[in-house]
Amino acid sequence: MTCRHIYHQWLIDTLAAQSLTGAIEGGDWALDTVTSPPVRDFNVTMILRKDIGLSESQRAVDTAGFSDQYARKAA
């Protein structure tokens, strides 16, 4: 599931218990077979940030030992 906001919400739905006896043909509908409405749950996300001070010139320079300074500092 992808988070798109700081306050993330979703619904949790519960299903009614199964009956092993089955319904009686032609029987009346009963209110106890209705499930409860879905419950809304939430989570607050934490946004993390990592600043990297690196110019395009520093990225373009061919360095010994690693191929990209940005990738090295971002790790």
Secondary structure, DSSP 4 states (H G I P E B T S, - for coil): ----SSEEEEEE--PPPP-SS-PPTTPPP-GGGSPPPPEEEEEE-----------HHHHHS--SS-S-HHHHHH-
